[in-house]
Amino acid sequence: KYANFTYIPALSDAGDDGEWEGEVGFVHEAAQRAFDGDFSGNKAYLCGPPLMIDACINTLMQGRLFERDIYTEKFISAADAQQVRSPLFKNI
């Protein structure tokens, strides 16, 4: 529907019933397959648990997408809320 928007639903475990027709695996792996590993010139909007976000950031950066083009919202605890940026960004 939108030329500049790609939605890729993925299930890490689709089950054995064979009804799921979308991507199977982790979301960062599904995105890597969909974009042939090259994310340059795009923007990424990520929302989910910290481990998923960090896996996505790592994959996106390996595919030439940089911090300025990655927007995140982590599902975190109050203790984790003090960490504003992913530790992966601090290593750049």
C-alpha positions, 0 to 999 in steps of 0.5 A: 500500500505504501511505496516506502514501507515494508512489513515483514511478519515473522514467527520464530516458531511457526509450529508444525501445522503448516498454516503459517505462510510468512517468514519463519525465524528471528526477525533480524534474519527475516529482514536480512533475507528480504533486503539481501543484507543491504539496508543502506538508504533505509530507516528501521523502526524497532520495538520489542525486547532488548535482545531482539532489538540488539540482534536487529541493530547488529544485523542492520549495522552490518548491512550498512544502516547507521545509528541515525537511521535506526529508531528503537523502543525497547520493552524494558523494566524500570531498572533497564530504563536508565540505559538510553542507547544500545550498548552496540552504539557505544562501540562505534 
